[in-house]
Amino acid sequence: MKNIFKTYLEDPLLIEKNYITQEKIDELKIIEQSGVKLIEVFKLAINGNIDGETEGVTSRKINQYLNK
């Protein structure tokens, strides 16, 4: 899962739009909170997919997170 997460984070658009820096990507661990909602949504989606959750369950988790 760590490799999948890092691949998403290394998308040039995330770096270009200043959501994250390459240095932050290198030191960020999957279990740590990034403080960036977009990155946390990536984590929820990846975890849900790996755990075999339905799209509905993952969607509800994402909505709950975004509504905090």
Backbone as JSON, one array per atom type, in Angstrom:
{
  "sequence": "MKNIFKTYLEDPLLIEKNYITQEKIDELKIIEQSGVKLIEVFKLAINGNIDGETEGVTSRKINQYLNK",
  "N": [[0.82, -1.18, 0.0], [1.98, 1.2, 0.69], [3.61, 1.85, -1.51], [1.72, 2.34, -3.51], [0.42, 4.57, -2.45], [2.56, 6.45, -2.34], [3.05, 6.68, -5.07], [0.74, 8.01, -5.99], [1.08, 10.41, -4.58], [3.33, 11.45, -5.78], [2.5, 12.58, -8.09], [2.88, 15.02, -10.52], [1.12, 17.21, -10.61], [0.11, 17.54, -8.01], [2.35, 18.45, -6.68], [2.96, 20.7, -8.2], [0.72, 22.32, -7.71], [1.16, 22.93, -5.13], [0.22, 21.26, -3.05], [1.76, 19.45, -1.78], [5.22, 18.88, -1.01], [8.22, 17.54, -2.51], [10.04, 16.83, -0.56], [8.37, 16.5, 1.67], [6.89, 14.31, 0.8], [8.86, 12.35, 0.79], [9.38, 12.05, 3.53], [6.93, 11.51, 4.7], [4.78, 9.22, 6.29], [2.53, 6.52, 5.8], [0.79, 6.13, 7.91], [0.72, 8.51, 9.24], [-0.86, 11.68, 9.78], [-1.37, 14.0, 7.24], [-2.36, 16.55, 7.11], [-3.46, 17.66, 4.91], [-6.35, 17.72, 3.17], [-6.93, 16.55, 0.63], [-4.9, 14.65, 0.31], [-5.43, 12.97, 2.46], [-7.89, 11.97, 1.65], [-7.06, 10.46, -0.55], [-5.7, 8.46, 0.87], [-7.84, 7.25, 2.28], [-9.34, 6.26, 0.11], [-7.53, 4.48, -1.13], [-7.02, 2.67, 0.97], [-9.64, 1.67, 1.32], [-10.06, 0.4, -1.14], [-8.06, -1.58, -1.1], [-8.89, -3.02, 1.13], [-11.2, -4.09, 0.17], [-13.64, -2.81, 0.32], [-16.96, -1.68, -0.49], [-17.84, 0.73, -3.02], [-19.7, 2.5, -2.02], [-19.36, 2.39, 0.78], [-16.74, 3.36, 1.04], [-17.11, 5.88, -0.08], [-18.86, 7.04, 1.8], [-17.15, 7.15, 4.03], [-15.24, 8.94, 3.09], [-16.84, 11.23, 2.72], [-17.64, 11.67, 5.39], [-15.15, 12.3, 6.52], [-14.52, 14.66, 5.12], [-16.5, 16.34, 6.01], [-15.84, 16.98, 8.58]],
  "CA": [[0.0, 0.0, 0.0], [2.86, 2.36, 0.76], [4.05, 2.19, -2.86], [0.57, 2.93, -4.22], [0.24, 5.9, -1.87], [3.66, 7.31, -2.79], [2.86, 6.93, -6.5], [-0.26, 9.08, -6.09], [1.63, 11.66, -4.06], [4.37, 11.96, -6.67], [1.88, 13.17, -9.27], [3.4, 16.39, -10.67], [0.09, 18.21, -10.36], [0.04, 17.79, -6.57], [3.52, 19.25, -6.33], [2.81, 21.98, -8.91], [-0.33, 23.11, -7.05], [1.63, 23.14, -3.75], [-0.45, 20.45, -2.04], [2.81, 18.73, -1.07], [6.56, 19.03, -1.59], [8.93, 16.26, -2.65], [10.62, 16.54, 0.75], [7.29, 15.99, 2.52], [6.58, 12.96, 0.29], [9.93, 11.45, 1.22], [9.35, 11.8, 4.97], [5.58, 11.18, 5.14], [4.46, 7.81, 6.45], [1.12, 6.27, 5.49], [-0.02, 6.19, 9.13], [0.72, 9.88, 9.74], [-1.79, 12.64, 9.2], [-0.64, 14.98, 6.43], [-2.92, 17.88, 7.28], [-3.99, 18.07, 3.61], [-7.55, 16.9, 2.97], [-6.84, 15.77, -0.61], [-4.03, 13.51, 0.56], [-6.15, 12.07, 3.36], [-8.9, 11.3, 0.82], [-6.32, 9.41, -1.26], [-5.47, 7.35, 1.82], [-9.11, 6.55, 2.51], [-9.72, 5.54, -1.11], [-6.6, 3.36, -1.32], [-7.32, 1.68, 2.01], [-10.92, 1.05, 1.01], [-9.88, -0.51, -2.27], [-7.26, -2.73, -0.66], [-9.7, -3.78, 2.08], [-12.34, -4.67, -0.53], [-14.89, -2.13, 0.64], [-17.76, -1.24, -1.63], [-17.67, 2.16, -3.3], [-20.59, 3.23, -1.13], [-18.73, 2.49, 2.11], [-15.6, 4.27, 0.9], [-17.67, 7.2, -0.32], [-19.36, 7.55, 3.09], [-15.99, 7.47, 4.85], [-14.66, 10.17, 2.54], [-17.77, 12.33, 3.06], [-17.53, 11.93, 6.83], [-13.89, 12.98, 6.75], [-14.58, 16.02, 4.55], [-17.46, 17.13, 6.77], [-15.36, 17.22, 9.95]],
  "C": [[0.87, 1.26, 0.0], [3.3, 2.81, -0.63], [2.93, 2.84, -3.67], [0.38, 4.37, -3.75], [1.31, 6.87, -2.37], [3.52, 7.64, -4.28], [1.84, 8.04, -6.72], [0.32, 10.42, -5.66], [2.66, 12.28, -5.0], [3.81, 12.51, -7.98], [2.34, 14.62, -9.38], [2.37, 17.48, -10.36], [-0.03, 18.54, -8.87], [1.18, 18.69, -6.12], [3.39, 20.65, -6.95], [1.8, 22.89, -8.22], [-0.03, 23.33, -5.56], [0.81, 22.41, -2.69], [0.59, 19.75, -1.17], [4.14, 19.0, -1.76], [7.21, 17.65, -1.68], [9.55, 15.87, -1.31], [9.58, 15.94, 1.69], [6.9, 14.57, 2.1], [7.6, 11.97, 0.83], [9.85, 11.11, 2.7], [7.99, 11.37, 5.5], [5.37, 9.67, 5.2], [2.95, 7.67, 6.3], [0.25, 6.41, 6.75], [-0.09, 7.59, 9.72], [-0.35, 10.72, 9.06], [-0.98, 13.7, 8.46], [-1.11, 16.4, 6.68], [-3.5, 18.44, 5.98], [-5.16, 17.14, 3.28], [-7.46, 16.02, 1.72], [-6.0, 14.51, -0.4], [-4.71, 12.5, 1.48], [-7.26, 11.32, 2.61], [-8.25, 10.2, -0.01], [-6.11, 8.2, -0.36], [-6.74, 6.54, 2.04], [-9.51, 5.7, 1.3], [-8.82, 4.32, -1.33], [-6.87, 2.27, -0.29], [-8.62, 0.94, 1.73], [-10.81, 0.06, -0.12], [-9.12, -1.75, -1.86], [-8.07, -3.62, 0.28], [-10.94, -4.41, 1.43], [-13.67, -4.04, -0.17], [-15.66, -1.8, -0.63], [-17.52, 0.25, -1.83], [-18.53, 3.0, -2.37], [-19.98, 3.44, 0.24], [-17.57, 3.48, 2.05], [-16.08, 5.7, 0.71], [-18.18, 7.83, 0.98], [-18.21, 7.95, 4.01], [-15.36, 8.79, 4.39], [-15.55, 11.37, 2.89], [-17.71, 12.69, 4.54], [-16.26, 12.7, 7.14], [-13.96, 14.44, 6.29], [-15.52, 16.93, 5.32], [-17.05, 17.4, 8.2], [-15.15, 18.7, 10.19]]
}
